[in-house]
Amino acid sequence: MKKWLAALLAGAMACSLIGCGTSQTQDTQTQQPTDAVEAGYEDGVTTRVAALKGPTAMGLVCLMGENEGEDAHYTFDLYTAGDEIVPLIAKEEVDIALIPTNLAATLYQKTEGGVQVLDVNAGNVLYVVSHDETLTDLSGLKGKTVYMTGKGTSPDWTLQYLLNQAGMSASDLTIEFKTEATEVVSALAQDATAIGILPQPFATVALMQDQELSANFPLENAWKEYSPDGSGIATGVTVVRKAFAEEHPAAVAQFMLDHQASVKAAEEDPAGAAALIEQYGIVKAAVAQQVIENFNPMVATTGDAMQTWVSGYLEMLYEIAPDAVGGKLPDEGFYYLG
């Protein structure tokens, strides 16, 4: 199983690269993200962007693909863990970073308000998968064995919260935590009655490997059912160093527009975006195209909607595990509203 997964994620797929160009960016740039700040590239300013490999970076790739050459307005670096990015922000070696939402909240506390959230960049990423096509909601997990990763992290806390909201608890099912998503896929192959909760793109990898598996429902469905405002799960956010935002507000506003345009371009041309996603070592094109076309976790939601998403998600985390958000909820200064 692991050998097959490694082969899939290492294999190449030829994809045509069309639609991930500047036309979408130019169209989207006519809409300013705020009334207070006029967007624009600043002479002599190259914005340094860091992102995690995975859904948080997938929406960036079209921007990355067109931001090359001597006139580039950005530099991009991709990392495998948020802990690699945090010290770079602290040392002012990164201006903008795409990281997990709870890490952003913790960083806000540690830097005494030194970062702000620009947008939500990843939402609908956790999926329930099984061999039972009739499984459609959380009640179907009762009495079952559920395999997942992330014990003591956001997926674990999210499931605990949703079970509680549904009048259930972890004692109503058997949760088996695995170290890696590939181990969850292996467990599902060995036990046809088991259920998996997997993040994208691993849920898609599982579906591609086992044609009998079904993507039953995203946890976001249950989340929206219990959310008072119907907002989704704010899995990942984009943060900016507050000092950089104060010094270069036009450049920050421009990045927000460019990020939105990049997401739109990827949605309009999944094959082209998938080729770029593979090119930048995020995940292989075969998987990436399926993720975009069938599940599309990419967003670039700003302003009041962003604050609603993020605050609701952090309130859930704080209720389940206060330390997950730095011991207290961020104040209003956490949200960049222009």
Summary of the structure (lengths in Angstrom):
residues: 338
radius of gyration: 19.7
end to end distance: 48.3
largest distance: 61.0
contacts: 1195
relative contact order: 0.23
helix: 48%
strand: 18%
